[in-house]
Amino acid sequence: MAFPLDIKSIYNFSTLASSVLGTDIKNATILGIFDYNVASNYISPEAKHAVIYPFLPPGTVNDPKRFTYFLFRSESGTLEVFAIEWINVATIVKVVTQTITITVTNAQNGDATNIRDSLLQLGFKTFNVNVS
């Protein structure tokens, strides 16, 4: 199976066992791809698979030793391990970021605060508002 994930890239995706793994994984950076033996250093693949398997599509192999595992750093900084079989592959979206520069001319006192507040309301967490 070809894997649609690249090391050091950032992804959003849904899992197939949302009640166990969470529904939507956002801004997760892939740190590694490995087998069952290495996954065992981070999680108990057997125990986790036993809980997740009932949520997987019919015909999914019931042997976590045959899976390929991915190590992610979550948006909050924690390490997470997922087998590709636990991910809804159709929902994988690579996050591509860019820097946007906006110059506001003839701004009035208080506009910088309003702009900062608006960016926060839109969900942006990393930005600079400079007044000159």
Buried (B, 14 or more C-beta within 10 A) or exposed (E): EEEBBEEEEBBBBBBBBEEEBEEEBEBBBBBBBBEBEEBBEBBEBEEBBEEBBEBBEEEBEEEBEEBBBBBBBBBEEEEBBBBBBBBBBEBBEEEEEEEEEEEEEEEEEEEBEEBBEEBEEEEEEEEEBEEE
